[in-house]
Amino acid sequence: MFPPLIRFVGILYSLVVIAIIAAKTDYFKYQTPAFCYAILVGTILGYISVILTLPDPTTGLCTAQPWLWGIFSPLLLPFTLFLILA
């Protein structure tokens, strides 16, 4: 029961950071808010993909998990960081 709670706290934290970036866009101007949003969305997708492993497997869960865990989350984070550095 404890590990899912950590994932939900991580999702909540990411959403709070998104709200802070949206509220203080002038402060985050040099960090490029769009890239910050992309990184946070990637982390949220990673947390969601881990949460999808908890219930009993169904066809929908087995279809969604590789897309979230195997494609979007691992590719979104490094690709966004690469774009920031390039």
N, C-alpha and C positions, 0 to 999 in steps of 0.2 A: 504494500500500500504506500510505502514511503517514496519509491522512485517515481511513480506517476505524479506525486505531489511536487517533486522537484521540477518535472517538465512543465507543469502548469504554472509554477512560479517563474520559470524561465520565459514562458510565453507572455505572462503578465508583465514581467520586467521589460521584455522587448517592446510590448505595446506602450508601456509608459515612456520608454526612450523615444519611440516614434512620436508620441504626443509632445514630448519636450522639444524635439527637433522641429516639429511643426509650429510650436508656439514661439520658439526663439530662432527663427530662420536667419536673422541677421547675425546672431552669434555664431552659428554653424556655417556661415557663408563660405569660409575657406575650406571646410571639410566636405563641401559639395553635398547638400542634403539628399539629393537623388541617390548618390552612391551609398550613403548611410541607410537610406530606406531599403535599398536592394540587399545590403548585407543583413539587415534585421529581418527582412522577409525570408531570406535564406535560412536564418537561424530558426525562425518560427516554423518553416516547413520541415526542418530537421527534427524539431521537438514533436511536431504532429506525426511525423512518420514513425517515431519511436512509440508514441501513444497508440498508434494503430496496431501495434503488435500485441497489445494487452487483451482485447476481447477474443472470443472464439473466431477462428478464421472463417470468412465467407468469401464468395467469389469477388465481391466488390472490394473488400479489404485486401485480398491477395492481388487484385489488379492495381489498386491505388498505391500500395506500399512501394513497389519498385520505382514508380514514377516520382514519388516524393523523396524517398530515401536514396535511390540509386541515380537519379538524374538531376532533379531540380536543386536540391539542397547542396550536394557536393560540387555541382558545377557553378551554381550562382555565387557562392562565397569566393572561391579563388578567381573566377572570371571578373567579378567586381573589383577585387583587390588589384588584379592585373591592370584593369582599366584606370584605376586611380594612379598607379605607378607609371603607366605608359605616357 
